[in-house]
Amino acid sequence: MFSIKNNKTVKFYLIIGISFLIMVGVGLLPPFGSMTVFGMQMLGVFFGCIFGWLLGIVVPVALLGIVMAGLIVSGQTVDSMMSAVQSAQMVLVIFWALIFVYGLGKCGILDFLASKIMSVKWCVKSPWHLAVSLWLCTMVCAALSSQPFATMLLMFSMYYSIADKIGAKKKSAYTALVLVFITAVSAIGVGMVPYSSMILMSLSIMSATVPNIVYNIPLICAVNLLVTFGFIILGGIFLKIMMVTNRIKVEFVISNAENLVEHNAKFDTKVKWGFFYIIFLVVLMLIPTFLPAESVMKAFFNRIGMVGMFTVVVTLMCLTFVDGRPLIDFERAMREGAVNWQVYFMMGTALVVSGQLVTEQAGLTLTIQAAVNGIVSDMSAYLLALVFIIVGLALTNCITNIVAMNLIIPMLTTFMMLKGVNPAFLVGIAGIVLDHGLILPSGSPLGAFIHGNTEWLESKQVYLYATCAAICLAISVAIIGVPIALMLAA
């Protein structure tokens, strides 16, 4: 019997149709507050995109949004909108950063580090030590790769191997908590290095909102390191409490630590080259920070730019051969999906549309300011920053991370500027907090994966421990992140 509910084609066209109606319909509504007709039209495109993305239709809805913005918005064309998406600096940075991360994976760096960290005796003293060690290992891998999904998959595979050796059961409370917190660290741990796509993207949204803001990426990464480390400490405390109170009963004993991890990772030539290019890229990004503003070298590095730095390093990796093969085979990288095109088009569309929404021509910023100014005007800078970040944390667990970033970061930037506070450090924290979409499957690809990993996890476990992880992150931000960020911004 024909069933609309189970027919994916009908569902696809229904979502596209409703997205289209939202894009057109909102633009026909009378403006409110300080909104203009242009602002209402762009708001319609934005809401239509959000609706489609929430229901899992990413690239078609993104392309529809670009076309609709070019056709219905006065002064815009489809050519200009598509060009803006393709030429946005952060979109180009993400493209080349993903290729770079692909190269790191081919070098075997992540496997090497994981094996070495887990060979430390402290890591396998007890189930508690094992869990914390896995989270610390995840933090290192996430920082190096700047790819949460790849880090999560690596660490999950590592835990599966360990669980088989020590007798940890699938779907046990211990297994569920360890895996969910691995996922959480994979999400927030990517913001600790200068080439982090989440940090670069969040700073790009900030700069689009208020141009010419001065910021220091290495210091921003240092703050995120402290937030992530604080999250792991709180996770360890939570696990200890759960074990002591018998809320989590560990059904295994680690009796033979030497066999927990296969010691087959070698510091071979490919791994050495991988470390070299990581260091080389970090140095390229750091050098301009310490050069005088008027120096020739500063001008030279400015001409290279962020995209150019990634392009140079990827090109060198393509030219570096080990055992007759390049570290990066560019054509093979494209075939093997090194670039996540869903993220690419979603991010590009969200950046361009949200960038139009925060212009003076749209009037959205003035409307939001007028609506909330009476509520937050008397708040301290600390409380104001914390409110925006916590609201963003709740929001990103419901909707796609990139959408949440484009909603929260412009407001956080605007209101902190009104308080006379440089928002860069707070935006850096928001960049990793808004990557923590795990409670609902719609929150992020990570959230969708752990909810769908029914072999090792139950849905009720994911809801419970993902919520606990979000609370731990909120506490770390409140007692570590925001105070330090405000101190550095002073």
C-alpha positions as semicolon CSV with decimal commas, in nm:
position;residue;x (nm);y (nm);z (nm)
1;M;0,000;0,000;0,000
2;F;0,127;0,349;-0,085
3;S;0,229;0,538;0,227
4;I;0,322;0,907;0,215
5;K;0,493;0,878;0,554
6;N;0,736;0,619;0,428
7;N;0,791;0,767;0,085
8;K;1,121;0,954;0,091
9;T;1,060;1,124;-0,243
10;V;0,732;1,277;-0,133
11;K;0,890;1,386;0,197
12;F;1,179;1,546;0,008
13;Y;0,953;1,752;-0,219
14;L;0,727;1,842;0,072
15;I;1,021;1,986;0,267
16;I;1,146;2,173;-0,041
17;G;0,797;2,311;-0,104
18;I;0,749;2,433;0,252
19;S;1,098;2,586;0,252
20;F;1,010;2,771;-0,067
21;L;0,683;2,899;0,079
22;I;0,860;3,023;0,391
23;M;1,123;3,203;0,180
24;V;0,855;3,382;-0,020
25;G;0,586;3,418;0,247
26;V;0,792;3,584;0,521
27;G;0,915;3,839;0,268
28;L;0,554;3,938;0,194
29;L;0,474;4,013;0,558
30;P;0,472;4,378;0,670
31;P;0,798;4,488;0,837
32;F;0,803;4,513;1,216
33;G;1,019;4,715;1,448
34;S;1,311;4,862;1,254
35;M;1,295;4,592;0,988
36;T;1,281;4,693;0,622
37;V;1,128;4,519;0,322
38;F;1,479;4,403;0,229
39;G;1,527;4,267;0,582
40;M;1,198;4,076;0,570
41;Q;1,291;3,921;0,237
42;M;1,629;3,807;0,366
43;L;1,468;3,684;0,687
44;G;1,232;3,472;0,477
45;V;1,525;3,316;0,291
46;F;1,704;3,252;0,619
47;F;1,402;3,091;0,790
48;G;1,333;2,880;0,483
49;C;1,691;2,752;0,488
50;I;1,674;2,676;0,859
51;F;1,353;2,477;0,813
52;G;1,500;2,264;0,536
53;W;1,830;2,210;0,718
54;L;1,653;2,106;1,037
55;L;1,478;1,831;0,841
56;G;1,798;1,708;0,682
57;I;1,780;1,855;0,331
58;V;2,104;2,052;0,317
59;V;2,255;2,122;-0,024
60;P;1,927;2,153;-0,226
61;V;1,784;2,395;0,031
62;A;2,109;2,593;0,041
63;L;2,107;2,627;-0,338
64;L;1,737;2,720;-0,333
65;G;1,815;2,987;-0,074
66;I;2,090;3,135;-0,291
67;V;1,862;3,142;-0,597
68;M;1,569;3,292;-0,407
69;A;1,787;3,560;-0,248
70;G;1,918;3,653;-0,590
71;L;1,570;3,670;-0,744
72;I;1,348;3,826;-0,480
73;V;1,585;4,062;-0,298
74;S;1,615;4,407;-0,449
75;G;1,964;4,489;-0,570
76;Q;2,079;4,126;-0,572
77;T;2,124;3,871;-0,850
78;V;2,174;3,497;-0,847
79;D;2,521;3,559;-0,991
80;S;2,614;3,796;-0,711
81;M;2,480;3,566;-0,437
82;M;2,652;3,257;-0,575
83;S;2,976;3,452;-0,623
84;A;2,953;3,571;-0,263
85;V;2,914;3,212;-0,141
86;Q;3,202;3,081;-0,351
87;S;3,437;3,369;-0,273
88;A;3,371;3,405;0,101
89;Q;3,707;3,385;0,273
90;M;3,593;3,145;0,543
91;V;3,439;2,908;0,289
92;L;3,771;2,896;0,106
93;V;3,959;2,848;0,433
94;I;3,735;2,556;0,527
95;F;3,784;2,396;0,185
96;W;4,163;2,399;0,212
97;A;4,160;2,314;0,584
98;L;3,960;1,998;0,510
99;I;4,214;1,896;0,247
100;F;4,493;1,958;0,499
101;V;4,318;1,744;0,762
102;Y;4,272;1,470;0,503
103;G;4,649;1,478;0,453
104;L;4,707;1,444;0,828
105;G;4,490;1,134;0,829
106;K;4,691;0,983;0,545
107;C;5,012;1,055;0,738
108;G;4,890;0,840;1,029
109;I;4,949;1,104;1,297
110;L;4,623;1,047;1,483
111;D;4,672;0,671;1,511
112;F;5,029;0,725;1,627
113;L;4,933;0,968;1,903
114;A;4,639;0,760;2,021
115;S;4,853;0,449;2,062
116;K;5,129;0,636;2,241
117;I;4,900;0,811;2,486
118;M;4,718;0,489;2,571
119;S;5,046;0,305;2,632
120;V;5,107;0,518;2,944
121;K;5,054;0,306;3,257
122;W;4,857;0,576;3,442
123;C;4,594;0,559;3,171
124;V;4,496;0,203;3,258
125;K;4,515;0,201;3,638
126;S;4,136;0,174;3,670
127;P;3,816;0,217;3,467
128;W;3,804;0,580;3,585
129;H;4,163;0,645;3,473
130;L;4,085;0,477;3,139
131;A;3,784;0,702;3,076
132;V;3,969;1,024;3,161
133;S;4,267;0,913;2,953
134;L;4,042;0,851;2,654
135;W;3,897;1,201;2,691
136;L;4,244;1,355;2,715
137;C;4,351;1,156;2,409
138;T;4,040;1,280;2,229
139;M;4,132;1,638;2,320
140;V;4,477;1,601;2,165
141;C;4,346;1,435;1,850
142;A;4,066;1,691;1,809
143;A;4,311;1,978;1,843
144;L;4,549;1,835;1,585
145;S;4,288;1,731;1,331
146;S;4,037;2,013;1,388
147;Q;3,780;1,762;1,263
148;P;3,533;1,650;1,533
149;F;3,368;1,375;1,328
150;A;3,699;1,214;1,228
151;T;3,825;1,237;1,587
152;M;3,508;1,081;1,722
153;L;3,525;0,791;1,476
154;L;3,891;0,726;1,562
155;M;3,830;0,731;1,937
156;F;3,514;0,522;1,911
157;S;3,708;0,258;1,718
158;M;3,979;0,272;1,981
159;Y;3,726;0,221;2,261
160;Y;3,564;-0,070;2,077
161;S;3,901;-0,245;2,064
162;I;3,970;-0,178;2,432
163;A;3,619;-0,284;2,536
164;D;3,666;-0,616;2,360
165;K;3,987;-0,681;2,556
166;I;3,867;-0,578;2,901
167;G;3,507;-0,699;2,876
168;A;3,324;-0,367;2,880
169;K;2,971;-0,435;2,763
170;K;2,785;-0,258;2,486
171;K;2,506;-0,027;2,602
172;S;2,630;-0,035;2,962
173;A;2,613;0,291;3,158
174;Y;2,993;0,313;3,167
175;T;3,026;0,260;2,793
176;A;2,753;0,512;2,718
177;L;2,901;0,785;2,937
178;V;3,252;0,734;2,800
179;L;3,136;0,744;2,437
180;V;2,908;1,046;2,479
181;F;3,181;1,245;2,654
182;I;3,428;1,139;2,382
183;T;3,185;1,291;2,135
184;A;3,156;1,608;2,343
185;V;3,535;1,651;2,367
186;S;3,562;1,585;1,993
187;A;3,321;1,875;1,937
188;I;3,473;2,135;2,169
189;G;3,837;2,025;2,146
190;V;3,875;2,148;1,789
191;G;3,911;2,510;1,903
192;M;4,258;2,483;2,056
193;V;4,477;2,540;1,749
194;P;4,514;2,845;1,520
195;Y;4,393;2,653;1,215
196;S;4,066;2,545;1,379
197;S;3,782;2,586;1,130
198;M;3,533;2,656;1,411
199;I;3,746;2,940;1,549
200;L;3,812;3,088;1,206
201;M;3,444;3,066;1,118
202;S;3,323;3,225;1,442
203;L;3,575;3,509;1,408
204;S;3,466;3,558;1,049
205;I;3,103;3,599;1,160
206;M;3,218;3,845;1,426
207;S;3,417;4,046;1,170
208;A;3,122;4,051;0,933
209;T;2,912;4,200;1,212
210;V;3,165;4,460;1,331
211;P;3,460;4,501;1,093
212;N;3,815;4,584;1,201
213;I;3,800;4,415;1,541
214;V;4,151;4,329;1,661
215;Y;4,197;3,976;1,793
216;N;4,474;3,732;1,886
217;I;4,400;3,378;1,766
218;P;4,669;3,200;1,977
219;L;4,532;3,359;2,297
220;I;4,177;3,266;2,195
221;C;4,293;2,907;2,149
222;A;4,458;2,914;2,493
223;V;4,127;3,016;2,653
224;N;3,951;2,733;2,471
225;L;4,218;2,491;2,593
226;L;4,137;2,587;2,953
227;V;3,761;2,552;2,891
228;T;3,808;2,208;2,734
229;F;4,040;2,093;3,012
230;G;3,792;2,221;3,271
231;F;3,517;2,025;3,094
232;I;3,721;1,704;3,120
233;I;3,788;1,764;3,490
234;L;3,416;1,815;3,553
235;G;3,341;1,504;3,346
236;G;3,587;1,307;3,559
237;I;3,422;1,433;3,879
238;F;3,080;1,342;3,742
239;L;3,197;0,991;3,649
240;K;3,357;0,940;3,993
241;I;3,035;1,044;4,168
242;M;2,830;0,812;3,948
243;M;3,066;0,522;4,023
244;V;3,088;0,586;4,399
245;T;2,708;0,608;4,430
246;N;2,667;0,294;4,216
247;R;2,468;0,486;3,955
248;I;2,726;0,342;3,716
249;K;2,832;-0,013;3,795
250;V;3,152;-0,115;3,622
251;E;3,129;-0,480;3,522
252;F;3,495;-0,534;3,433
253;V;3,843;-0,517;3,587
254;I;4,150;-0,405;3,395
255;S;4,385;-0,696;3,455
256;N;4,628;-0,681;3,166
257;A;4,703;-0,321;3,073
258;E;4,989;-0,410;2,842
259;N;4,754;-0,558;2,585
260;L;4,498;-0,279;2,582
261;V;4,640;-0,110;2,274
262;E;4,826;-0,257;1,983
263;H;5,178;-0,113;1,977
264;N;5,206;-0,100;1,600
265;A;5,213;0,278;1,548
266;K;5,558;0,379;1,432
267;F;5,717;0,720;1,408
268;D;5,785;0,661;1,039
269;T;5,867;0,906;0,762
270;K;5,504;0,992;0,685
271;V;5,429;1,071;1,048
272;K;5,740;1,290;1,067
273;W;5,633;1,483;0,758
274;G;5,286;1,523;0,905
275;F;5,425;1,677;1,222
276;F;5,650;1,901;1,016
277;Y;5,361;2,044;0,817
278;I;5,149;2,098;1,129
279;I;5,434;2,295;1,286
280;F;5,500;2,478;0,959
281;L;5,136;2,587;0,928
282;V;5,116;2,698;1,291
283;V;5,436;2,900;1,251
284;L;5,298;3,065;0,936
285;M;4,991;3,172;1,130
286;L;5,180;3,288;1,437
287;I;5,458;3,492;1,273
288;P;5,237;3,784;1,156
289;T;5,113;3,828;1,515
290;F;5,461;3,922;1,636
291;L;5,571;4,140;1,342
292;P;5,560;4,523;1,350
293;A;5,257;4,662;1,170
294;E;5,462;4,855;0,914
295;S;5,725;4,590;0,845
296;V;5,791;4,445;0,500
297;M;5,747;4,090;0,632
298;K;5,410;4,179;0,781
299;A;5,296;4,307;0,442
300;F;5,430;3,989;0,280
301;F;5,232;3,760;0,511
302;N;4,924;3,977;0,468
303;R;4,950;3,922;0,094
304;I;4,959;3,547;0,150
305;G;4,652;3,559;0,375
306;M;4,483;3,277;0,565
307;V;4,361;3,099;0,253
308;G;4,704;3,134;0,097
309;M;4,873;2,973;0,399
310;F;4,656;2,663;0,373
311;T;4,703;2,656;-0,005
312;V;5,082;2,676;0,028
313;V;5,098;2,395;0,284
314;V;4,859;2,169;0,090
315;T;5,060;2,231;-0,227
316;L;5,382;2,134;-0,051
317;M;5,216;1,818;0,083
318;C;5,110;1,733;-0,273
319;L;5,475;1,771;-0,378
320;T;5,615;1,563;-0,089
321;F;5,658;1,199;-0,187
322;V;5,711;0,908;0,054
323;D;5,761;0,560;-0,087
324;G;5,670;0,687;-0,432
325;R;5,338;0,844;-0,330
326;P;5,249;1,202;-0,236
327;L;5,126;1,282;0,113
328;I;4,815;1,426;-0,055
329;D;4,682;1,303;-0,387
330;F;4,444;1,589;-0,461
331;E;4,223;1,404;-0,710
332;R;4,198;1,104;-0,479
333;A;4,113;1,336;-0,189
334;M;3,818;1,470;-0,387
335;R;3,701;1,120;-0,476
336;E;3,728;1,003;-0,115
337;G;3,520;1,290;0,020
338;A;3,789;1,496;0,189
339;V;3,556;1,797;0,159
340;N;3,217;1,775;0,324
341;W;3,005;1,952;0,062
342;Q;2,702;1,971;0,289
343;V;2,902;2,174;0,539
344;Y;3,058;2,376;0,256
345;F;2,729;2,491;0,101
346;M;2,542;2,523;0,429
347;M;2,816;2,739;0,574
348;G;2,852;2,950;0,261
349;T;2,479;3,014;0,234
350;A;2,440;3,083;0,607
351;L;2,734;3,325;0,606
352;V;2,611;3,522;0,306
353;V;2,244;3,538;0,409
354;S;2,317;3,616;0,775
355;G;2,571;3,873;0,663
356;Q;2,295;4,049;0,471
357;L;2,062;4,026;0,771
358;V;2,296;4,217;1,002
359;T;2,348;4,509;0,763
360;E;2,191;4,847;0,839
361;Q;1,979;4,806;0,524
362;A;1,798;4,506;0,679
363;G;1,725;4,664;1,018
364;L;1,734;4,332;1,207
365;T;2,015;4,430;1,442
366;L;1,834;4,748;1,548
367;T;1,513;4,551;1,603
368;I;1,681;4,291;1,822
369;Q;1,868;4,558;2,016
370;A;1,546;4,745;2,085
371;A;1,370;4,423;2,193
372;V;1,631;4,301;2,440
373;N;1,801;4,623;2,546
374;G;1,557;4,674;2,830
375;I;1,620;4,320;2,952
376;V;2,001;4,309;2,936
377;S;2,096;4,674;2,966
378;D;2,143;4,645;3,342
379;M;2,336;4,318;3,323
380;S;2,707;4,311;3,391
381;A;2,937;4,215;3,105
382;Y;2,994;3,877;3,273
383;L;2,626;3,793;3,306
384;L;2,546;3,923;2,959
385;A;2,817;3,712;2,797
386;L;2,718;3,405;2,996
387;V;2,350;3,442;2,904
388;F;2,425;3,461;2,532
389;I;2,663;3,163;2,541
390;I;2,429;2,943;2,748
391;V;2,132;3,032;2,527
392;G;2,350;2,942;2,230
393;L;2,439;2,609;2,391
394;A;2,071;2,527;2,433
395;L;1,993;2,641;2,080
396;T;2,272;2,447;1,910
397;N;2,143;2,124;2,063
398;C;1,822;2,176;1,869
399;I;1,936;2,318;1,537
400;T;2,243;2,291;1,316
401;N;2,561;2,433;1,467
402;I;2,633;2,674;1,183
403;V;2,283;2,818;1,200
404;A;2,317;2,869;1,575
405;M;2,650;3,042;1,524
406;N;2,499;3,282;1,274
407;L;2,220;3,367;1,516
408;I;2,415;3,401;1,842
409;I;2,757;3,539;1,748
410;P;2,634;3,861;1,579
411;M;2,421;3,941;1,886
412;L;2,699;3,854;2,128
413;T;2,938;4,072;1,928
414;T;2,701;4,368;1,911
415;F;2,606;4,372;2,279
416;M;2,960;4,324;2,406
417;M;3,071;4,615;2,188
418;L;2,796;4,824;2,348
419;K;2,946;4,730;2,684
420;G;3,287;4,846;2,563
421;V;3,430;4,492;2,568
422;N;3,630;4,338;2,285
423;P;3,414;4,032;2,199
424;A;3,688;3,824;2,030
425;F;3,772;3,597;2,325
426;L;3,404;3,541;2,405
427;V;3,331;3,470;2,038
428;G;3,613;3,214;2,046
429;I;3,443;3,039;2,339
430;A;3,108;3,058;2,159
431;G;3,273;2,896;1,858
432;I;3,338;2,572;2,048
433;V;3,025;2,585;2,266
434;L;2,807;2,616;1,957
435;D;2,973;2,305;1,814
436;H;2,829;2,099;2,101
437;G;2,500;1,985;1,944
438;L;2,456;1,636;2,088
439;I;2,129;1,616;2,284
440;L;1,903;1,594;1,978
441;P;1,984;1,422;1,646
442;S;1,914;1,752;1,469
443;G;2,189;1,929;1,663
444;S;2,485;1,817;1,454
445;P;2,629;1,526;1,254
446;L;2,788;1,410;1,579
447;G;2,452;1,412;1,751
448;A;2,292;1,224;1,464
449;F;2,569;0,964;1,474
450;I;2,553;0,884;1,844
451;H;2,174;0,868;1,834
452;G;2,198;0,628;1,542
453;N;2,474;0,412;1,697
454;T;2,222;0,168;1,839
455;E;2,474;-0,116;1,863
456;W;2,664;0,057;2,144
457;L;2,421;0,319;2,280
458;E;2,056;0,351;2,375
459;S;1,868;0,670;2,295
460;K;1,777;0,732;2,660
461;Q;2,147;0,709;2,750
462;V;2,238;0,963;2,482
463;Y;1,973;1,208;2,603
464;L;2,085;1,170;2,965
465;Y;2,462;1,188;2,926
466;A;2,458;1,447;2,646
467;T;2,254;1,672;2,877
468;C;2,504;1,609;3,158
469;A;2,788;1,695;2,919
470;A;2,614;2,021;2,823
471;I;2,580;2,111;3,192
472;C;2,949;2,039;3,254
473;L;3,040;2,259;2,957
474;A;2,818;2,541;3,085
475;I;2,986;2,524;3,427
476;S;3,334;2,527;3,271
477;V;3,242;2,832;3,065
478;A;3,095;3,008;3,369
479;I;3,386;2,954;3,608
480;I;3,679;2,945;3,363
481;G;3,601;3,070;3,013
482;V;3,404;3,392;3,058
483;P;3,609;3,532;3,352
484;I;3,939;3,476;3,168
485;A;3,796;3,612;2,841
486;L;3,681;3,932;3,011
487;M;4,014;3,970;3,188
488;L;4,207;3,942;2,860
489;A;3,965;4,180;2,687
490;A;4,016;4,449;2,950
